[in-house]
Amino acid sequence: MKRCPACKRVENDDTLVYCRADGTPLVSDSGSVSAGAGTVRFEELSVRSYVPPYNIATVDAALGDKDEAFAWLDRAYADRSFYLTWIKVDPQMDSLRLDPRFADLMRRVGLPQ
């Protein structure tokens, strides 16, 4: 059994690597993350169809790669992504909140701090 750390969804299919609801890497009962190349898969998919940069940023944030997450969030900002209106309350962004770049992004988006 695996669970999504973002939406708390439980998946009984052990072959799944990502949450079917939001694409976040699933965590096994032992606490290990099921991903390693999560953003590579999204980037490969984005060649064939549109993948919002925000979604790729959430995977990087879940994997602890803050620099990549902020790079994708900057792309989302350049794309004028509507997903950015949720960054203040999105639990997938929790690991990024203390970084000064997060406050800068919120300012640029026009959200109150």
PAMAR-226714 format. One record per residue (C-alpha): residue number from 1; residue in three letters; y, z, x. Coordinates in steps of 0.05 Angstrom, whole numbers, plus 5000, padded with zeros to 4 digits. Layout:
<rec NUM, 'Ala', <Y, Z, X>>
...
//
This chain:
<rec 1, 'Met', <5000, 5000, 5000>>
<rec 2, 'Lys', <5070, 4983, 5024>>
<rec 3, 'Arg', <5139, 4999, 4999>>
<rec 4, 'Cys', <5208, 4969, 5004>>
<rec 5, 'Pro', <5257, 5016, 5038>>
<rec 6, 'Ala', <5315, 4983, 5001>>
<rec 7, 'Cys', <5294, 4978, 4929>>
<rec 8, 'Lys', <5235, 5028, 4932>>
<rec 9, 'Arg', <5188, 4976, 4901>>
<rec 10, 'Val', <5114, 4990, 4917>>
<rec 11, 'Glu', <5070, 4931, 4935>>
<rec 12, 'Asn', <4995, 4938, 4930>>
<rec 13, 'Asp', <4981, 4871, 4965>>
<rec 14, 'Asp', <4971, 4888, 5038>>
<rec 15, 'Thr', <4981, 4816, 5059>>
<rec 16, 'Leu', <5055, 4817, 5039>>
<rec 17, 'Val', <5105, 4826, 5094>>
<rec 18, 'Tyr', <5170, 4823, 5054>>
<rec 19, 'Cys', <5192, 4852, 4988>>
<rec 20, 'Arg', <5186, 4801, 4932>>
<rec 21, 'Ala', <5249, 4829, 4901>>
<rec 22, 'Asp', <5298, 4826, 4959>>
<rec 23, 'Gly', <5264, 4800, 5022>>
<rec 24, 'Thr', <5269, 4867, 5059>>
<rec 25, 'Pro', <5212, 4879, 5109>>
<rec 26, 'Leu', <5160, 4925, 5076>>
<rec 27, 'Val', <5140, 4992, 5106>>
<rec 28, 'Ser', <5067, 5013, 5106>>
<rec 29, 'Asp', <5043, 5082, 5086>>
<rec 30, 'Ser', <5040, 5099, 5160>>
<rec 31, 'Gly', <5114, 5084, 5165>>
<rec 32, 'Ser', <5109, 5021, 5207>>
<rec 33, 'Val', <5152, 4961, 5190>>
<rec 34, 'Ser', <5113, 4898, 5173>>
<rec 35, 'Ala', <5162, 4849, 5203>>
<rec 36, 'Gly', <5182, 4828, 5271>>
<rec 37, 'Ala', <5203, 4756, 5261>>
<rec 38, 'Gly', <5234, 4765, 5193>>
<rec 39, 'Thr', <5300, 4730, 5208>>
<rec 40, 'Val', <5264, 4674, 5244>>
<rec 41, 'Arg', <5227, 4659, 5179>>
<rec 42, 'Phe', <5292, 4660, 5140>>
<rec 43, 'Glu', <5325, 4615, 5192>>
<rec 44, 'Glu', <5267, 4567, 5188>>
<rec 45, 'Leu', <5272, 4567, 5112>>
<rec 46, 'Ser', <5347, 4556, 5115>>
<rec 47, 'Val', <5335, 4489, 5149>>
<rec 48, 'Arg', <5301, 4465, 5085>>
<rec 49, 'Ser', <5340, 4503, 5033>>
<rec 50, 'Tyr', <5400, 4549, 5028>>
<rec 51, 'Val', <5389, 4621, 5048>>
<rec 52, 'Pro', <5450, 4665, 5040>>
<rec 53, 'Pro', <5472, 4693, 5107>>
<rec 54, 'Tyr', <5478, 4761, 5072>>
<rec 55, 'Asn', <5403, 4761, 5060>>
<rec 56, 'Ile', <5389, 4747, 5133>>
<rec 57, 'Ala', <5437, 4803, 5151>>
<rec 58, 'Thr', <5399, 4853, 5108>>
<rec 59, 'Val', <5334, 4837, 5145>>
<rec 60, 'Asp', <5368, 4846, 5212>>
<rec 61, 'Ala', <5398, 4911, 5189>>
<rec 62, 'Ala', <5329, 4936, 5166>>
<rec 63, 'Leu', <5301, 4917, 5234>>
<rec 64, 'Gly', <5357, 4955, 5270>>
<rec 65, 'Asp', <5389, 4894, 5301>>
<rec 66, 'Lys', <5462, 4910, 5285>>
<rec 67, 'Asp', <5493, 4856, 5327>>
<rec 68, 'Glu', <5453, 4802, 5292>>
<rec 69, 'Ala', <5467, 4834, 5224>>
<rec 70, 'Phe', <5542, 4832, 5237>>
<rec 71, 'Ala', <5538, 4761, 5262>>
<rec 72, 'Trp', <5505, 4740, 5196>>
<rec 73, 'Leu', <5555, 4782, 5156>>
<rec 74, 'Asp', <5611, 4745, 5191>>
<rec 75, 'Arg', <5578, 4680, 5170>>
<rec 76, 'Ala', <5574, 4707, 5099>>
<rec 77, 'Tyr', <5648, 4722, 5102>>
<rec 78, 'Ala', <5663, 4652, 5128>>
<rec 79, 'Asp', <5622, 4625, 5070>>
<rec 80, 'Arg', <5662, 4669, 5022>>
<rec 81, 'Ser', <5596, 4699, 4997>>
<rec 82, 'Phe', <5600, 4738, 4933>>
<rec 83, 'Tyr', <5546, 4784, 4959>>
<rec 84, 'Leu', <5598, 4816, 5004>>
<rec 85, 'Thr', <5630, 4849, 4943>>
<rec 86, 'Trp', <5570, 4896, 4943>>
<rec 87, 'Ile', <5570, 4918, 5016>>
<rec 88, 'Lys', <5603, 4985, 5000>>
<rec 89, 'Val', <5546, 5006, 4954>>
<rec 90, 'Asp', <5487, 4965, 4978>>
<rec 91, 'Pro', <5435, 5013, 5007>>
<rec 92, 'Gln', <5410, 4958, 5053>>
<rec 93, 'Met', <5476, 4965, 5091>>
<rec 94, 'Asp', <5468, 5040, 5103>>
<rec 95, 'Ser', <5447, 5031, 5176>>
<rec 96, 'Leu', <5512, 4993, 5190>>
<rec 97, 'Arg', <5563, 5038, 5155>>
<rec 98, 'Leu', <5582, 5080, 5216>>
<rec 99, 'Asp', <5596, 5019, 5259>>
<rec 100, 'Pro', <5671, 5003, 5264>>
<rec 101, 'Arg', <5654, 4930, 5249>>
<rec 102, 'Phe', <5632, 4951, 5179>>
<rec 103, 'Ala', <5700, 4981, 5163>>
<rec 104, 'Asp', <5733, 4918, 5190>>
<rec 105, 'Leu', <5689, 4875, 5146>>
<rec 106, 'Met', <5705, 4918, 5085>>
<rec 107, 'Arg', <5779, 4910, 5100>>
<rec 108, 'Arg', <5773, 4835, 5107>>
<rec 109, 'Val', <5735, 4830, 5042>>
<rec 110, 'Gly', <5789, 4871, 5008>>
<rec 111, 'Leu', <5747, 4931, 4990>>
<rec 112, 'Pro', <5777, 5001, 4991>>
<rec 113, 'Gln', <5752, 5047, 5045>>
//
